[in-house]
């Protein structure tokens, strides 16, 4: 009998080894597969980026001007942010556009010598270029500066060619203070239902979307009364909640987004890695397509990095990055995603921090190259000029890869949160 068991085991092992190599499991790590998120076609982004680089428009400062620019930016930044926020920048790349800037959203845009359309064209900048905003004029023209091929330039652009953006540090600070107050004085938990592991939420009036636009998948029902026959809305995976009481099979909770309490079935409420002391927060500004990272040091909010970011867009196969307060639930050195409308693995995203369902903060996605039957990793990509321009992702928050790596190494599960504002 033992001999047959050994034979069966060896047969199973042989089949497993054959399958492992045949399907290239060293790349197709299904434990790290995320379905239908972020499989954005990167061809356009890469083409736009290569064009900008050929024209000399790269958001990083040259080595010769980097130190000077950082000193100038630090002085400028201290004048712009609330005095209640300390500044200790631990990541300082891609700061050339400054705290207030203008994103070119037309095609190639003309820069002129004076603030009017009749003046001389002194330069052209490609789509998605971020220009430092110096001054706004009543006639709709802007004074801007930018770097091209290591040279500083200054001129004027019409505000019709893009959007004025800013880093709303005051709004970021307010959201952090709200969360910090709740964590300090209450028992915190979060909604847990990734991939409906704890069971699908009930349909909302026969639909998979509630009256507030929240989707059923990877959510929990939040009832207005502690019974399943009462009306409800969806609370999405990762949502931080204040726990008020245990009522039968429900937890009475409050979300930081809503005034009234709700009752959530206990199986959806998680205390794993419970947020007892808030130490690190990433705040994503969905409207301005940027973000800030903050530490709580002796009760003081300290800015440690700020940079551009790309959030999700609401379209086929894609979802907006949801507004709200979220738990940092896990970190993955990389996750793989499938190609839109298929079951084929398309690529991966590095340095991923999960905060809601399939929503991660991560670096630039990478499409595998197919060589015969194998998928080959072409190597990580650091930069896309489309970062921080318009929503383009599948729900995730896309960062420059070096910044994603910085956040990945910095953030701590159980002590950190992600806030998405607008």
C-alpha positions as CSV (number, residue, x, y, z in Angstrom):
1,X,0.0,0.0,0.0
2,X,2.8,2.4,0.9
3,X,4.5,1.6,-2.4
4,X,1.3,2.7,-4.3
5,X,1.2,5.9,-2.3
6,X,4.8,6.7,-3.3
7,X,4.0,5.9,-6.9
8,X,0.9,8.2,-6.9
9,X,2.9,11.0,-5.2
10,X,5.8,10.7,-7.7
11,X,3.2,10.8,-10.6
12,X,1.5,13.9,-9.1
13,X,4.9,15.6,-8.6
14,X,5.9,14.9,-12.2
15,X,2.6,16.4,-13.5
16,X,3.0,19.4,-11.3
17,X,6.6,20.1,-12.4
18,X,5.6,19.7,-16.1
19,X,2.7,22.1,-15.6
20,X,4.8,24.6,-13.7
21,X,7.3,24.9,-16.5
22,X,4.8,24.7,-19.3
23,X,2.7,27.5,-18.0
24,X,5.7,29.5,-16.8
25,X,4.4,29.8,-13.2
26,X,7.5,31.8,-12.2
27,X,5.7,34.7,-13.9
28,X,2.1,33.7,-13.6
29,X,1.9,33.9,-9.8
30,X,-1.9,33.6,-9.4
31,X,-1.6,34.6,-5.7
32,X,-0.6,38.0,-7.0
33,X,-3.2,38.2,-9.7
34,X,-5.7,41.1,-9.5
35,X,-8.6,40.8,-11.8
36,X,-9.8,43.6,-14.1
37,X,-7.9,46.4,-12.5
38,X,-5.3,48.7,-14.1
39,X,-5.0,46.8,-17.4
40,X,-4.8,50.1,-19.2
41,X,-3.3,50.1,-22.6
42,X,0.0,51.8,-22.0
43,X,1.0,52.4,-25.6
44,X,-0.5,55.9,-25.7
45,X,1.2,56.9,-22.4
46,X,4.6,55.6,-23.5
47,X,4.3,57.3,-26.9
48,X,3.4,60.6,-25.3
49,X,6.3,60.2,-22.9
50,X,8.8,59.4,-25.6
51,X,7.8,62.4,-27.6
52,X,8.1,64.7,-24.6
53,X,11.5,63.3,-23.8
54,X,12.7,63.8,-27.4
55,X,11.7,67.5,-27.0
56,X,13.6,67.7,-23.8
57,X,10.5,67.9,-21.4
58,X,11.3,65.7,-18.5
59,X,10.0,66.6,-15.0
60,X,13.2,65.7,-13.2
61,X,15.7,68.5,-12.7
62,X,19.2,68.1,-14.1
63,X,22.0,67.3,-11.8
64,X,23.4,70.8,-12.1
65,X,20.3,72.6,-11.0
66,X,18.8,70.0,-8.7
67,X,20.3,71.2,-5.4
68,X,19.5,74.9,-6.2
69,X,15.9,74.0,-7.3
70,X,15.3,72.0,-4.1
71,X,16.4,74.9,-1.9
72,X,14.2,77.3,-3.9
73,X,11.3,74.9,-3.7
74,X,11.7,74.3,0.1
75,X,11.6,78.1,0.7
76,X,8.6,78.5,-1.6
77,X,6.8,75.5,0.0
78,X,7.2,76.9,3.5
79,X,5.4,80.0,2.5
80,X,2.5,78.1,0.9
81,X,1.5,75.4,3.4
82,X,-0.3,76.0,6.7
83,X,2.1,76.8,9.6
84,X,0.5,73.9,11.5
85,X,2.2,71.4,9.1
86,X,5.9,70.6,9.5
87,X,8.0,69.9,6.4
88,X,10.7,67.2,6.3
89,X,10.8,66.1,2.7
90,X,12.2,62.5,2.4
91,X,11.5,62.2,-1.3
92,X,12.2,65.2,-3.6
93,X,12.0,64.1,-7.2
94,X,9.7,65.7,-9.8
95,X,9.2,69.0,-7.9
96,X,10.0,71.4,-10.7
97,X,6.4,72.4,-11.3
98,X,6.0,73.6,-7.7
99,X,3.0,73.8,-5.4
100,X,0.8,75.7,-7.9
101,X,1.1,74.7,-11.5
102,X,-0.7,74.4,-14.9
103,X,-1.2,71.2,-16.8
104,X,-1.4,71.4,-20.6
105,X,-4.3,69.3,-21.8
106,X,-4.6,70.4,-25.4
107,X,-2.2,69.2,-28.1
108,X,1.1,71.0,-28.5
109,X,0.6,74.4,-26.8
110,X,2.2,77.7,-27.7
111,X,4.1,79.7,-25.2
112,X,4.2,83.4,-26.0
113,X,6.4,86.4,-25.2
114,X,3.4,88.5,-23.8
115,X,0.1,87.6,-22.2
116,X,-1.9,87.8,-25.5
117,X,-2.5,85.7,-28.6
118,X,-0.9,88.3,-30.9
119,X,2.6,88.2,-29.3
120,X,5.5,86.2,-30.5
121,X,5.6,82.4,-30.0
122,X,8.7,81.6,-28.0
123,X,8.2,77.9,-27.4
124,X,5.9,74.9,-27.6
125,X,5.2,72.4,-25.0
126,X,3.6,68.9,-25.5
127,X,0.4,67.7,-24.0
128,X,0.5,66.8,-20.2
129,X,3.5,69.1,-19.5
130,X,3.3,70.6,-16.0
131,X,4.3,74.3,-15.9
132,X,5.1,76.3,-12.8
133,X,2.4,78.9,-12.3
134,X,3.8,82.3,-11.6
135,X,0.9,84.7,-12.0
136,X,-2.7,84.8,-13.3
137,X,-4.0,87.7,-15.4
138,X,-7.6,88.9,-15.7
139,X,-7.6,88.3,-19.5
140,X,-7.2,84.5,-18.9
141,X,-3.5,84.4,-19.5
142,X,-0.9,82.9,-17.2
143,X,2.8,83.6,-16.5
144,X,4.6,80.2,-16.4
145,X,8.0,78.7,-16.2
146,X,9.4,75.4,-17.2
147,X,12.6,73.4,-17.9
148,X,13.6,72.1,-21.3
149,X,16.9,70.3,-22.0
150,X,18.2,71.6,-18.6
151,X,17.4,75.2,-19.4
152,X,15.0,77.4,-17.5
153,X,12.3,79.2,-19.5
154,X,9.6,81.7,-18.9
155,X,6.6,82.9,-20.9
156,X,2.8,83.1,-21.1
157,X,0.1,80.6,-21.9
158,X,-3.7,80.8,-22.3
159,X,-5.7,79.2,-19.5
160,X,-7.9,77.6,-22.2
161,X,-5.1,75.2,-23.0
162,X,-5.3,73.2,-19.8
163,X,-6.1,73.4,-16.1
164,X,-4.7,75.2,-13.1
165,X,-3.8,72.8,-10.3
166,X,-2.5,73.0,-6.8
167,X,-1.5,70.9,-3.8
168,X,-4.4,71.5,-1.4
169,X,-2.3,71.0,1.8
170,X,-5.0,72.7,4.0
171,X,-7.6,70.2,2.8
172,X,-5.2,67.3,3.2
173,X,-4.5,68.5,6.8
174,X,-8.2,68.7,7.6
175,X,-8.9,65.2,6.5
176,X,-5.9,63.9,8.5
177,X,-7.1,65.7,11.6
178,X,-10.6,64.3,11.3
179,X,-9.2,60.7,11.0
180,X,-6.6,61.3,13.8
181,X,-9.4,62.5,16.2
182,X,-11.4,59.4,15.5
183,X,-8.5,57.0,15.9
184,X,-7.5,58.7,19.2
185,X,-10.9,58.6,20.8
186,X,-12.6,55.5,19.3
187,X,-12.3,51.8,18.5
188,X,-11.5,51.5,14.8
189,X,-12.1,48.7,12.4
190,X,-12.5,48.4,8.6
191,X,-14.8,46.7,6.1
192,X,-13.2,43.5,4.7
193,X,-14.6,41.7,1.7
194,X,-11.9,41.5,-1.0
195,X,-13.1,39.5,-3.9
196,X,-16.3,38.8,-1.9
197,X,-14.4,36.4,0.3
198,X,-16.8,37.0,3.2
199,X,-19.8,36.5,0.9
200,X,-21.5,38.8,-1.7
201,X,-23.6,41.7,-0.4
202,X,-27.3,41.5,-1.3
203,X,-28.5,43.2,-4.4
204,X,-29.7,46.8,-3.9
205,X,-33.3,46.9,-5.2
206,X,-32.3,44.3,-7.7
207,X,-29.2,46.2,-8.8
208,X,-25.5,45.9,-8.3
209,X,-25.1,49.6,-7.6
210,X,-26.7,51.5,-4.7
211,X,-28.4,54.9,-4.9
212,X,-25.1,56.6,-4.1
213,X,-23.1,54.9,-6.9
214,X,-21.3,52.4,-4.7
215,X,-20.9,48.9,-6.3
216,X,-21.9,45.6,-4.7
217,X,-18.8,43.6,-5.6
218,X,-16.2,43.6,-2.8
219,X,-18.6,45.6,-0.5
220,X,-20.6,45.1,2.6
221,X,-24.3,46.0,3.3
222,X,-24.6,48.9,5.8
223,X,-28.2,48.8,7.1
224,X,-30.0,51.7,8.8
225,X,-31.4,49.3,11.4
226,X,-29.9,46.1,12.9
227,X,-31.9,43.8,10.6
228,X,-31.5,42.6,7.1
229,X,-35.0,43.8,6.0
230,X,-34.2,47.4,6.5
231,X,-32.8,49.7,3.8
232,X,-29.0,49.8,3.3
233,X,-26.1,51.2,1.2
234,X,-22.8,49.6,0.3
235,X,-19.6,50.2,2.3
236,X,-16.7,49.2,0.1
237,X,-13.8,47.0,1.2
238,X,-11.1,48.8,3.2
239,X,-13.4,51.6,4.5
240,X,-12.4,52.7,8.0
241,X,-15.2,52.8,10.5
242,X,-15.7,53.8,14.2
243,X,-17.2,50.9,16.1
244,X,-19.9,52.0,18.4
245,X,-21.4,48.8,19.7
246,X,-22.1,45.1,19.0
247,X,-25.8,44.5,18.4
248,X,-26.6,40.8,17.8
249,X,-25.0,39.8,14.5
250,X,-24.2,43.4,13.6
251,X,-21.7,46.0,14.5
252,X,-23.0,49.5,14.9
253,X,-20.5,51.7,13.1
254,X,-19.9,55.2,11.7
255,X,-18.1,56.0,8.6
256,X,-16.1,59.3,8.6
257,X,-18.0,60.3,5.4
258,X,-21.5,60.1,6.9
259,X,-23.2,61.6,9.9
260,X,-25.5,58.8,10.9
261,X,-24.5,55.3,12.1
262,X,-25.1,52.1,10.2
263,X,-25.3,48.4,11.1
264,X,-22.9,46.1,9.3
265,X,-23.1,42.2,9.6
266,X,-20.1,41.3,11.8
267,X,-18.5,39.0,9.2
268,X,-17.6,42.0,7.1
269,X,-16.0,44.0,10.0
270,X,-12.4,43.3,10.6
271,X,-10.1,44.1,13.5
272,X,-7.0,42.5,11.9
273,X,-4.0,44.8,12.2
274,X,-6.4,47.2,14.0
275,X,-5.6,50.9,13.6
276,X,-4.9,51.9,17.2
277,X,-2.4,54.6,16.6
278,X,-2.3,56.6,13.4
279,X,1.3,57.2,12.4
280,X,1.4,57.5,8.5
281,X,-1.2,58.8,6.0
282,X,-1.2,59.1,2.2
283,X,-3.8,61.7,1.0
284,X,-4.8,61.4,-2.7
285,X,-6.5,64.4,-4.3
286,X,-8.6,63.0,-7.1
287,X,-9.5,66.4,-8.6
288,X,-6.0,67.8,-8.8
289,X,-4.3,64.4,-9.6
290,X,-1.7,64.7,-6.9
291,X,-1.0,63.4,-3.4
292,X,0.9,64.0,-0.2
293,X,2.4,61.7,2.4
294,X,2.5,62.6,6.0
295,X,3.8,61.3,9.3
296,X,2.3,62.0,12.7
297,X,5.3,63.0,14.9
298,X,4.5,63.8,18.5
299,X,1.0,64.8,17.5
300,X,2.3,67.1,14.7
301,X,1.4,66.5,11.1
302,X,4.6,66.4,9.0
303,X,4.8,66.5,5.2
304,X,7.4,64.0,3.9
305,X,6.6,63.9,0.2
306,X,4.3,65.4,-2.4
307,X,4.0,64.4,-6.0
308,X,1.7,63.9,-9.0
309,X,-0.5,60.9,-9.2
310,X,-3.0,59.4,-11.6
311,X,-6.3,58.0,-10.3
312,X,-9.1,55.8,-11.8
313,X,-11.5,56.8,-14.6
314,X,-15.1,55.8,-14.8
315,X,-15.5,53.9,-18.1
316,X,-15.7,50.4,-19.5
317,X,-13.5,48.0,-17.5
318,X,-12.5,51.0,-15.3
319,X,-13.7,52.5,-12.0
320,X,-13.0,55.8,-10.3
321,X,-10.8,55.8,-7.3
322,X,-13.3,55.9,-4.4
323,X,-13.5,58.9,-2.1
324,X,-13.1,58.1,1.6
325,X,-10.9,57.0,4.5
326,X,-9.2,53.6,4.1
327,X,-7.1,51.1,5.9
328,X,-3.7,50.2,4.5
329,X,-4.5,46.4,4.4
330,X,-1.5,44.9,2.7
331,X,1.6,45.5,0.6
332,X,2.7,43.5,-2.5
333,X,6.1,43.9,-4.2
334,X,4.1,43.4,-7.4
335,X,0.8,42.2,-8.6
336,X,-0.3,41.0,-12.0
337,X,-3.3,42.1,-14.0
338,X,-5.3,40.7,-16.9
339,X,-5.9,42.3,-20.3
340,X,-9.3,44.1,-20.6
341,X,-12.1,41.8,-21.8
342,X,-9.9,38.7,-21.6
343,X,-8.5,36.2,-19.1
344,X,-5.0,36.7,-20.3
345,X,-2.3,38.1,-18.0
346,X,-1.1,41.4,-19.5
347,X,1.5,42.8,-17.1
348,X,2.2,43.8,-13.6
349,X,2.4,46.8,-11.3
350,X,5.3,47.2,-8.8
351,X,5.4,48.3,-5.2
352,X,1.7,48.1,-4.5
353,X,-0.1,49.2,-1.4
354,X,-3.7,48.0,-1.2
355,X,-6.3,50.3,0.5
356,X,-9.7,49.3,-1.0
357,X,-10.8,46.2,-2.8
358,X,-8.6,46.0,-5.8
359,X,-7.4,49.6,-5.5
360,X,-3.6,50.0,-4.9
361,X,-1.1,52.8,-4.8
362,X,1.6,51.5,-7.1
363,X,4.4,52.3,-9.6
364,X,4.2,52.4,-13.4
365,X,2.5,49.3,-14.9
366,X,4.6,47.1,-17.1
367,X,3.3,45.0,-20.0
368,X,4.9,41.7,-20.5
369,X,6.5,40.9,-23.8
370,X,5.5,37.5,-25.3
371,X,8.4,35.5,-26.6
372,X,7.1,32.2,-28.0
373,X,4.9,30.7,-25.2
374,X,6.6,32.7,-22.4
375,X,5.9,36.1,-20.9
376,X,9.1,38.1,-20.4
377,X,9.5,41.0,-18.0
378,X,11.1,43.9,-20.0
379,X,12.0,45.6,-16.7
380,X,10.4,48.3,-14.5
381,X,9.6,51.7,-16.0
382,X,10.2,54.7,-13.8
383,X,8.4,57.6,-15.5
384,X,5.4,58.5,-17.6
385,X,4.7,62.1,-18.6
386,X,0.9,61.4,-18.2
387,X,1.3,60.9,-14.4
388,X,-0.8,63.6,-12.7
389,X,-2.6,64.8,-15.8
390,X,-6.0,63.1,-16.2
391,X,-7.7,60.0,-14.6
392,X,-6.5,57.0,-16.6
393,X,-6.2,54.1,-14.2
394,X,-8.6,51.2,-13.4
395,X,-9.2,52.4,-9.9
396,X,-5.7,52.4,-8.6
397,X,-3.5,55.4,-7.9
398,X,-0.5,55.4,-10.2
399,X,2.8,56.9,-9.0
400,X,6.3,57.3,-10.4
401,X,7.9,54.0,-9.6
402,X,10.6,55.4,-7.4
403,X,7.9,57.2,-5.3
404,X,5.8,54.0,-5.1
405,X,8.9,52.2,-3.9
406,X,9.6,54.9,-1.3
407,X,6.0,54.6,0.0
408,X,6.1,50.8,-0.1
409,X,9.2,50.8,2.1
410,X,7.8,53.6,4.4
411,X,4.2,52.6,5.1
412,X,3.3,50.2,7.9
413,X,0.2,48.0,7.8
414,X,-1.7,48.6,11.1
415,X,-0.4,52.1,11.5
416,X,-1.3,53.7,8.2
417,X,-4.2,55.0,6.3
418,X,-5.1,56.3,2.8
419,X,-7.5,59.2,2.4
420,X,-9.0,60.1,-1.0
421,X,-10.3,63.6,-1.3
422,X,-11.6,65.8,-4.0
